[in-house]
């Protein structure tokens, strides 16, 4: 009996590998855009907080005594 030599082939064809790579790239790009949107949403909040801190630090105007004329 002769032993048959089997040709080892992957179950995935080249087209399948290209499709898988494309879906992974799409997922990565989608995730990047999601994080960019999150950063854009945070910016106005940070600006508001810094503006509030600056206004709190400013001293209130001191009331000045009015001189009475003689």
MOLIN-V689688 format. One record per backbone hydrogen bond with DSSP energy under -1.0 kcal/mol. CO is the residue of the C=O (numbers start at 1). NH is the residue of the N-H. Records with the same first field share a line. If there is no record, write none. Layout:
BEGIN
CO->NH ; NH
END
This chain:
BEGIN
13->17
14->18
15->19
16->20
17->21
18->22
19->23
20->24
21->25
22->26
23->27
24->28
25->29
26->30
27->31
28->32
29->33
30->34
31->35
32->36
33->37
34->38
35->39
36->40
37->41
38->42
39->43
42->46
43->47
44->48
45->49
46->50
47->51
48->52
49->53
50->54
51->55
52->56
53->57
54->58
END
